[in-house]
């Protein structure tokens, strides 16, 4: 059973909670988990991945529309993503 935590009150708080939760799962000894917990982790991580895609799309659209990238002297959201997040230059759809 998944316990219900208090919802975050801001985007910054939500991101902190997300980082803490993902850090916990990344550091956890999955071999010590019972199979039902491993299965639950896999199911919830897949759901989280889908939610992450929707959130990323929404935030990137707003960032692009507001030209947030220009504050860092980048000429496009693609350039900003490459320069600020150190992702590879092969960005599908960007």
TIVO-2410 file (N, C-alpha, C; in nm, 3 decimals):
# residues 94
REC num residu      c1      c2      c3 atome chaine
REC   1      X   0.085  -0.119   0.000     N      A
REC   1      X   0.000   0.000   0.000    CA      A
REC   1      X   0.088   0.124   0.000     C      A
REC   2      X   0.055   0.218  -0.082     N      A
REC   2      X   0.131   0.342  -0.091    CA      A
REC   2      X   0.068   0.443   0.003     C      A
REC   3      X   0.151   0.500   0.091     N      A
REC   3      X   0.099   0.602   0.182    CA      A
REC   3      X   0.084   0.733   0.107     C      A
REC   4      X  -0.006   0.814   0.154     N      A
REC   4      X  -0.032   0.943   0.090    CA      A
REC   4      X   0.040   1.053   0.166     C      A
REC   5      X   0.129   1.122   0.097     N      A
REC   5      X   0.202   1.234   0.157    CA      A
REC   5      X   0.123   1.362   0.132     C      A
REC   6      X   0.151   1.461   0.213     N      A
REC   6      X   0.088   1.592   0.193    CA      A
REC   6      X   0.134   1.647   0.058     C      A
REC   7      X   0.044   1.703  -0.021     N      A
REC   7      X   0.084   1.757  -0.151    CA      A
REC   7      X   0.176   1.877  -0.133     C      A
REC   8      X   0.267   1.897  -0.228     N      A
REC   8      X   0.356   2.012  -0.219    CA      A
REC   8      X   0.279   2.142  -0.236     C      A
REC   9      X   0.336   2.250  -0.184     N      A
REC   9      X   0.268   2.379  -0.194    CA      A
REC   9      X   0.329   2.469  -0.301     C      A
REC  10      X   0.433   2.422  -0.369     N      A
REC  10      X   0.494   2.501  -0.476    CA      A
REC  10      X   0.570   2.408  -0.570     C      A
REC  11      X   0.604   2.460  -0.687     N      A
REC  11      X   0.682   2.382  -0.782    CA      A
REC  11      X   0.818   2.346  -0.723     C      A
REC  12      X   0.879   2.441  -0.653     N      A
REC  12      X   1.010   2.416  -0.593    CA      A
REC  12      X   1.002   2.304  -0.490     C      A
REC  13      X   0.898   2.306  -0.408     N      A
REC  13      X   0.880   2.201  -0.308    CA      A
REC  13      X   0.854   2.067  -0.375     C      A
REC  14      X   0.774   2.067  -0.481     N      A
REC  14      X   0.746   1.943  -0.554    CA      A
REC  14      X   0.873   1.886  -0.614     C      A
REC  15      X   0.957   1.970  -0.671     N      A
REC  15      X   1.083   1.923  -0.729    CA      A
REC  15      X   1.175   1.866  -0.623     C      A
REC  16      X   1.178   1.927  -0.505     N      A
REC  16      X   1.258   1.874  -0.396    CA      A
REC  16      X   1.209   1.737  -0.352     C      A
REC  17      X   1.078   1.722  -0.344     N      A
REC  17      X   1.019   1.593  -0.306    CA      A
REC  17      X   1.050   1.487  -0.413     C      A
REC  18      X   1.041   1.528  -0.538     N      A
REC  18      X   1.069   1.437  -0.649    CA      A
REC  18      X   1.214   1.390  -0.645     C      A
REC  19      X   1.305   1.484  -0.625     N      A
REC  19      X   1.447   1.450  -0.618    CA      A
REC  19      X   1.475   1.356  -0.501     C      A
REC  20      X   1.415   1.383  -0.387     N      A
REC  20      X   1.434   1.298  -0.269    CA      A
REC  20      X   1.379   1.158  -0.294     C      A
REC  21      X   1.261   1.149  -0.352     N      A
REC  21      X   1.199   1.019  -0.377    CA      A
REC  21      X   1.281   0.938  -0.478     C      A
REC  22      X   1.321   1.001  -0.586     N      A
REC  22      X   1.398   0.930  -0.687    CA      A
REC  22      X   1.536   0.893  -0.634     C      A
REC  23      X   1.595   0.979  -0.553     N      A
REC  23      X   1.724   0.948  -0.491    CA      A
REC  23      X   1.713   0.828  -0.400     C      A
REC  24      X   1.605   0.822  -0.323     N      A
REC  24      X   1.582   0.709  -0.234    CA      A
REC  24      X   1.573   0.579  -0.315     C      A
REC  25      X   1.493   0.581  -0.420     N      A
REC  25      X   1.474   0.460  -0.500    CA      A
REC  25      X   1.603   0.420  -0.572     C      A
REC  26      X   1.679   0.516  -0.619     N      A
REC  26      X   1.805   0.485  -0.687    CA      A
REC  26      X   1.906   0.422  -0.593     C      A
REC  27      X   1.904   0.464  -0.467     N      A
REC  27      X   2.000   0.412  -0.369    CA      A
REC  27      X   1.953   0.287  -0.298     C      A
REC  28      X   1.825   0.255  -0.310     N      A
REC  28      X   1.769   0.139  -0.239    CA      A
REC  28      X   1.828   0.009  -0.292     C      A
REC  29      X   1.841  -0.088  -0.205     N      A
REC  29      X   1.888  -0.221  -0.244    CA      A
REC  29      X   1.767  -0.300  -0.295     C      A
REC  30      X   1.746  -0.296  -0.425     N      A
REC  30      X   1.628  -0.362  -0.483    CA      A
REC  30      X   1.633  -0.513  -0.461     C      A
REC  31      X   1.752  -0.570  -0.446     N      A
REC  31      X   1.760  -0.714  -0.424    CA      A
REC  31      X   1.707  -0.753  -0.287     C      A
REC  32      X   1.701  -0.657  -0.195     N      A
REC  32      X   1.649  -0.684  -0.061    CA      A
REC  32      X   1.498  -0.664  -0.052     C      A
REC  33      X   1.438  -0.613  -0.158     N      A
REC  33      X   1.293  -0.591  -0.160    CA      A
REC  33      X   1.220  -0.719  -0.193     C      A
REC  34      X   1.103  -0.740  -0.134     N      A
REC  34      X   1.020  -0.853  -0.177    CA      A
REC  34      X   0.973  -0.829  -0.321     C      A
REC  35      X   0.942  -0.935  -0.391     N      A
REC  35      X   0.901  -0.925  -0.531    CA      A
REC  35      X   0.781  -0.833  -0.551     C      A
REC  36      X   0.686  -0.832  -0.456     N      A
REC  36      X   0.568  -0.746  -0.472    CA      A
REC  36      X   0.608  -0.599  -0.462     C      A
REC  37      X   0.709  -0.568  -0.382     N      A
REC  37      X   0.757  -0.430  -0.373    CA      A
REC  37      X   0.834  -0.392  -0.500     C      A
REC  38      X   0.912  -0.484  -0.553     N      A
REC  38      X   0.981  -0.459  -0.680    CA      A
REC  38      X   0.879  -0.432  -0.790     C      A
REC  39      X   0.774  -0.513  -0.794     N      A
REC  39      X   0.669  -0.496  -0.895    CA      A
REC  39      X   0.600  -0.362  -0.879     C      A
REC  40      X   0.570  -0.324  -0.756     N      A
REC  40      X   0.507  -0.195  -0.730    CA      A
REC  40      X   0.598  -0.081  -0.775     C      A
REC  41      X   0.727  -0.093  -0.745     N      A
REC  41      X   0.822   0.011  -0.788    CA      A
REC  41      X   0.822   0.024  -0.939     C      A
REC  42      X   0.826  -0.088  -1.009     N      A
REC  42      X   0.827  -0.083  -1.155    CA      A
REC  42      X   0.699  -0.021  -1.211     C      A
REC  43      X   0.584  -0.058  -1.153     N      A
REC  43      X   0.458  -0.001  -1.199    CA      A
REC  43      X   0.453   0.149  -1.176     C      A
REC  44      X   0.493   0.192  -1.057     N      A
REC  44      X   0.486   0.334  -1.024    CA      A
REC  44      X   0.590   0.415  -1.101     C      A
REC  45      X   0.709   0.357  -1.125     N      A
REC  45      X   0.810   0.427  -1.205    CA      A
REC  45      X   0.763   0.447  -1.348     C      A
REC  46      X   0.690   0.350  -1.404     N      A
REC  46      X   0.635   0.366  -1.539    CA      A
REC  46      X   0.529   0.475  -1.540     C      A
REC  47      X   0.445   0.479  -1.438     N      A
REC  47      X   0.345   0.586  -1.428    CA      A
REC  47      X   0.413   0.720  -1.414     C      A
REC  48      X   0.516   0.725  -1.330     N      A
REC  48      X   0.590   0.850  -1.308    CA      A
REC  48      X   0.656   0.896  -1.438     C      A
REC  49      X   0.704   0.803  -1.518     N      A
REC  49      X   0.765   0.838  -1.646    CA      A
REC  49      X   0.662   0.904  -1.738     C      A
REC  50      X   0.542   0.850  -1.741     N      A
REC  50      X   0.435   0.909  -1.824    CA      A
REC  50      X   0.398   1.049  -1.774     C      A
REC  51      X   0.386   1.063  -1.643     N      A
REC  51      X   0.354   1.193  -1.584    CA      A
REC  51      X   0.467   1.292  -1.611     C      A
REC  52      X   0.591   1.243  -1.603     N      A
REC  52      X   0.708   1.327  -1.629    CA      A
REC  52      X   0.705   1.382  -1.772     C      A
REC  53      X   0.668   1.298  -1.866     N      A
REC  53      X   0.659   1.342  -2.006    CA      A
REC  53      X   0.556   1.453  -2.021     C      A
REC  54      X   0.440   1.436  -1.959     N      A
REC  54      X   0.335   1.538  -1.966    CA      A
REC  54      X   0.380   1.668  -1.900     C      A
REC  55      X   0.444   1.658  -1.784     N      A
REC  55      X   0.491   1.778  -1.713    CA      A
REC  55      X   0.600   1.848  -1.794     C      A
REC  56      X   0.694   1.771  -1.848     N      A
REC  56      X   0.803   1.829  -1.928    CA      A
REC  56      X   0.747   1.903  -2.049     C      A
REC  57      X   0.649   1.843  -2.114     N      A
REC  57      X   0.587   1.905  -2.231    CA      A
REC  57      X   0.523   2.038  -2.194     C      A
REC  58      X   0.449   2.040  -2.085     N      A
REC  58      X   0.382   2.161  -2.040    CA      A
REC  58      X   0.481   2.271  -2.004     C      A
REC  59      X   0.583   2.236  -1.927     N      A
REC  59      X   0.681   2.336  -1.883    CA      A
REC  59      X   0.763   2.385  -2.002     C      A
REC  60      X   0.804   2.295  -2.090     N      A
REC  60      X   0.882   2.336  -2.207    CA      A
REC  60      X   0.800   2.427  -2.299     C      A
REC  61      X   0.672   2.397  -2.315     N      A
REC  61      X   0.587   2.483  -2.398    CA      A
REC  61      X   0.577   2.624  -2.339     C      A
REC  62      X   0.558   2.633  -2.208     N      A
REC  62      X   0.550   2.764  -2.143    CA      A
REC  62      X   0.685   2.837  -2.150     C      A
REC  63      X   0.794   2.764  -2.128     N      A
REC  63      X   0.929   2.821  -2.133    CA      A
REC  63      X   0.958   2.875  -2.273     C      A
REC  64      X   0.917   2.800  -2.375     N      A
REC  64      X   0.938   2.840  -2.514    CA      A
REC  64      X   0.852   2.961  -2.548     C      A
REC  65      X   0.725   2.955  -2.511     N      A
REC  65      X   0.633   3.064  -2.539    CA      A
REC  65      X   0.679   3.195  -2.475     C      A
REC  66      X   0.729   3.186  -2.353     N      A
REC  66      X   0.775   3.305  -2.283    CA      A
REC  66      X   0.920   3.342  -2.313     C      A
REC  67      X   0.982   3.267  -2.402     N      A
REC  67      X   1.122   3.287  -2.439    CA      A
REC  67      X   1.213   3.294  -2.316     C      A
REC  68      X   1.189   3.203  -2.221     N      A
REC  68      X   1.270   3.198  -2.099    CA      A
REC  68      X   1.416   3.171  -2.125     C      A
REC  69      X   1.445   3.107  -2.235     N      A
REC  69      X   1.583   3.077  -2.273    CA      A
REC  69      X   1.665   3.202  -2.302     C      A
REC  70      X   1.599   3.308  -2.344     N      A
REC  70      X   1.674   3.430  -2.380    CA      A
REC  70      X   1.737   3.498  -2.259     C      A
REC  71      X   1.686   3.475  -2.140     N      A
REC  71      X   1.744   3.533  -2.019    CA      A
REC  71      X   1.885   3.481  -1.995     C      A
REC  72      X   1.915   3.363  -2.049     N      A
REC  72      X   2.049   3.306  -2.036    CA      A
REC  72      X   2.131   3.324  -2.163     C      A
REC  73      X   2.087   3.414  -2.249     N      A
REC  73      X   2.155   3.447  -2.375    CA      A
REC  73      X   2.160   3.330  -2.473     C      A
REC  74      X   2.061   3.241  -2.463     N      A
REC  74      X   2.050   3.135  -2.561    CA      A
REC  74      X   1.948   3.177  -2.666     C      A
REC  75      X   1.963   3.128  -2.786     N      A
REC  75      X   1.878   3.173  -2.897    CA      A
REC  75      X   1.758   3.082  -2.923     C      A
REC  76      X   1.750   2.970  -2.851     N      A
REC  76      X   1.637   2.879  -2.870    CA      A
REC  76      X   1.625   2.788  -2.748     C      A
REC  77      X   1.508   2.726  -2.730     N      A
REC  77      X   1.495   2.630  -2.621    CA      A
REC  77      X   1.591   2.511  -2.638     C      A
REC  78      X   1.614   2.471  -2.763     N      A
REC  78      X   1.706   2.361  -2.789    CA      A
REC  78      X   1.847   2.397  -2.742     C      A
REC  79      X   1.893   2.516  -2.778     N      A
REC  79      X   2.026   2.561  -2.735    CA      A
REC  79      X   2.033   2.570  -2.583     C      A
REC  80      X   1.927   2.620  -2.521     N      A
REC  80      X   1.924   2.631  -2.375    CA      A
REC  80      X   1.934   2.493  -2.311     C      A
REC  81      X   1.855   2.396  -2.363     N      A
REC  81      X   1.858   2.261  -2.308    CA      A
REC  81      X   1.998   2.199  -2.320     C      A
REC  82      X   2.062   2.219  -2.434     N      A
REC  82      X   2.196   2.165  -2.455    CA      A
REC  82      X   2.295   2.231  -2.360     C      A
REC  83      X   2.290   2.363  -2.350     N      A
REC  83      X   2.387   2.437  -2.269    CA      A
REC  83      X   2.363   2.428  -2.119     C      A
REC  84      X   2.237   2.426  -2.077     N      A
REC  84      X   2.207   2.433  -1.934    CA      A
REC  84      X   2.183   2.299  -1.867     C      A
REC  85      X   2.143   2.199  -1.944     N      A
REC  85      X   2.117   2.068  -1.883    CA      A
REC  85      X   2.219   1.964  -1.926     C      A
REC  86      X   2.306   2.001  -2.017     N      A
REC  86      X   2.414   1.914  -2.066    CA      A
REC  86      X   2.362   1.785  -2.130     C      A
REC  87      X   2.242   1.795  -2.191     N      A
REC  87      X   2.192   1.679  -2.264    CA      A
REC  87      X   2.260   1.674  -2.400     C      A
REC  88      X   2.249   1.563  -2.468     N      A
REC  88      X   2.312   1.550  -2.598    CA      A
REC  88      X   2.242   1.638  -2.701     C      A
REC  89      X   2.310   1.662  -2.810     N      A
REC  89      X   2.254   1.751  -2.912    CA      A
REC  89      X   2.145   1.685  -2.994     C      A
REC  90      X   2.129   1.555  -2.986     N      A
REC  90      X   2.024   1.485  -3.059    CA      A
REC  90      X   1.897   1.484  -2.975     C      A
REC  91      X   1.819   1.592  -2.986     N      A
REC  91      X   1.696   1.608  -2.908    CA      A
REC  91      X   1.577   1.591  -2.999     C      A
REC  92      X   1.512   1.475  -2.994     N      A
REC  92      X   1.395   1.455  -3.080    CA      A
REC  92      X   1.286   1.559  -3.051     C      A
REC  93      X   1.236   1.622  -3.154     N      A
REC  93      X   1.126   1.715  -3.140    CA      A
REC  93      X   1.164   1.854  -3.090     C      A
REC  94      X   1.292   1.876  -3.062     N      A
REC  94      X   1.331   2.008  -3.012    CA      A
REC  94      X   1.389   2.093  -3.121     C      A
***
